[in-house]
């Protein structure tokens, strides 16, 4: 998978889902009203933007391992504290935030358990730690239809569960084992309309994220077969793609 892409490219692929999901996520988490908030794996700023509206930019921090994403988000929110770093070793002091959230990032952590422990470490007692990840167990990610079509041709596991957070209960276990109490879980769904198939296909195939290598090694005829499978699945358009994420929140 690849995140070594310009911020605008990633937003074209996932931003149309991550921005509305961030709204649903924060509303459900219902974090404390006062204090500082941290966006772990802030990417291009979908969740950051919601936190900035709630807390004010000077009270929001973000961290991401992608330098291009950090630059983009820091430019969008110059008063926020956006840093380059990894979830497994957050560059923040203990007990600093009242809300530490991670949207669509736990399954990309090199060590999700360590990342969850770090999220707890930087959160004040009584604060909230929460995360959400696409439901790959039931193939309800934005890219699931494309991944299914590609798998029929390649036999790959693209878009299937196998990483932390992608199955029901995964995030609950992570938060509980990290030391959170009163952990609860829900499913959050967002929907995005595409005007035509070509626009949808372009987004799926420009080499970003979980399905970045789904068509690697295929010749033109094989790619055409994948495209035909995808058209059969979603239609020529316009059509709406719904995506569902598991979300969990706990108290420190």
Phi, psi and omega in degrees: 000157186223134171236013178274064183222158175301151181302321181296325178294317179294319179298324178297323181282308189241339185300326181297340174260320186291329179292308176294328177296322179301320178298312180297318183299308183293321177301317181289318181297323179051063184289164177306148187283332187240141179126194180256151181233147181237133174256108181271123187074052191293342178055230182267007169102019180299304179289323178305318183297322179291317180295323179297319178295326182280319190248343189091142188301322183291347180257008183243138175236158177213155179215142180204146179281349180269118182296325180292323178291320179299315179300315182297313182291322178295325177292323180290325185231074187296340179268353177275159182263086184259123186234155174273128180173177183250150180298329183286350178212073186295133183276051182221155180287166176296151168054041187262330189244149173270343179215124177235113189236150178224117180254121173057044182225335185303320182288351175259355179292140176296327179220088184302323180296317178295320178298318179295319178297321178294322178298321177292318183302318185274001183258137180292151171305132184091349178281177186245136171242133183210154179210156172218148182214143178303144180280089177279339178304319181252016178051056181244026175278164179300330185260010187296321180296319177295316181298320178298316180296319179293322182296326180298331180269323189255337185074013182285174177255017181304131176081008178258158179295164182155345177249157183302137175094348187272358176240152177303133179092342181301310184292325177300312180298318179300314182291319178296316180291337177279350176113006179283151174244169178051043182283135176222164189226152174209174172245133181243132184238137174231159181225140182228135180264136174248132182287333181202165183293320184300320177296318177296314181299317180302316181296321183290332192251011180266021165077053182228141170067213188301324184258022185302320183255019188298331182253009182301134176085355181274141174277179185299322180294320179293318177298321178297324178292320177297317179300317180296319176299319181292320177300318179297327183283317187250339181092176182277343178099164359290153178210162181246134176253122175260144179222143184233135179241143168281139178227144177220146177224148177213167181251140178277000000 
